[in-house]
Amino acid sequence: MCDRTVLCVSGPDAKSFLQNLVTNDVTKLNNNIIYSALLTPQGKLVTDFFLVDAGQDVLIDVNSKVSDTLLKLLSLYKLRAEISIDKTDLKVSSGIKNKPQKGLEDPRHPKMGWRYYSNEDLSEKNIDWEKIRIENLVPEFGKELSSDSYILEYGFENLNGVDFKKGCYVGQEVTARMKHKSKLRKGLALVGTKGSVAFDTPINANKKIVGKVFSSTKNQALAYLRFEFASQKMMAGEVEVTYQKNNFKD
């Protein structure tokens, strides 16, 4: 699992401030955790993260590589809101069994286990998180997810990362339009591989580039794919790949 940083949005306006910015409904927190994202006004991803209820305040559990970017952007949106945004020293623990008393179920998928926030790392050891998230179509920022990503193409609706009833947020118009147009023609998919495939290897079908491979195990990979070619013979370099499933709601 990637290195994580925990930010804290504190102050009387913390939840209303985030509600106007992020893809999920902050009113759903209720002493719990939600998965969400911040988008650009053009609907592309800035980064994904978890929001954790901390009373009046909200913790943001984010990939450490993009934590400074997120902190700066949130500060720009602050305006007159009565909040402060700071990095904390909290550690993010994770596991599948032996959930701590105040551990929280990962909202993206039941197989992704629990998360826990404290001053020490209590993570369970020897868990192959990469294999688990690949099998269950859970993308990770810096691998599958980037600043070019549209969240619906990466299964955010099935990952419980977006709410279409909450009202306005940054990038909402583009996301809603993608939701209500015709069926998505490309996006994240699970593919079978007959051998090892390097990250970012193009996928070819009928002499056309129809996608690329992201993270992989020995016989499966996450890939960005044009679904019209899913039934054709596809090759990633010298390795044949076969479409297995995607993570979209109909």
Secondary structure, 3 states (H helix, E strand, C coil): CCCEEEEEEECCCHHHHHHCCCCCCHHHCCCCEEEEEEECCCCCEEEEEEEEEECCEEEEEEEHHHHHHHHHHHHHHCCCCCCEEEECCCEEEEECCCCCCCCEECCCCHHHCEEEEECCCCCCCCCCHHHHHHHCCCCCECCCECCCCCHHHHCCCCCCCCCCCCCCCCCHHHHHHHHHCCCCCEEEEEEEECCCCCCCCEEEECCEEEEEEEEECCCEEEEEEEHHHCCCCEEECCEEEEEEEECCCC
